[in-house]
Amino acid sequence: MRTCIGTGEKQAKRDMVRVVRREDGHIVVDPTGKVPGSRGAYLSKSSAAAERAFKRKAFEAEFGAPIPPEDIDAIRTYFSQF
């Protein structure tokens, strides 16, 4: 079980999407769960969960750094499919 950083709900790992902070500081979506990174967090598969995480500044809290604007756009684009 994993906890969504956007909604706080617990779900099975397979029902969530991993988001990773890579060594270069960029935050990327990791749908395979295998991208190497220094930190990882999970989001429910919904655009609403991603938007709540942005609004609550959950990414900054989880990863300890501001998110680069291009990473925000990439995350929003990925989650817009849900």
Salt bridges, closest charged atoms under 4 A:
ASP24 OD2 - ARG22 NH2 2.82
ASP30 OD2 - ARG18 NH1 2.74
GLU51 OE2 - ARG76 NE 2.76
GLU62 OE2 - ARG39 NH2 2.77
GLU70 OE2 - HIS26 ND1 3.90
ASP71 OD1 - HIS26 ND1 3.06
